[in-house]
């Protein structure tokens, strides 16, 4: 298995190629598991607020998922990558204990 830092680098390369480098602010990767208990990855792509509109463009989000899965598989990473998207503002709001 690849380390999380390397997976984040790969995911960031693919996200920038898919959405454009200026729209991708960060990529975060954490270990998780599937509903069956198998090891998996949670990949969070942090988009610039103006870049969030790109998610609705035909096939961008699914293209990112497919490319990332293919690349990780070729690199010998067996874990499935769940990919989510948010702006930094959305992430900050989700961490707010008053919400």
Secondary structure, DSSP 4 states (H G I P E B T S, - for coil): ---HHHHHHHHHHHHHHHH-GGGEEEEEEEEEE-TTS-EEEEEEEEE-GGGGGGGGSTTHHHHHHHHHHHHHHHTT--SEEEEEEEEHHHHHHHT-TT-
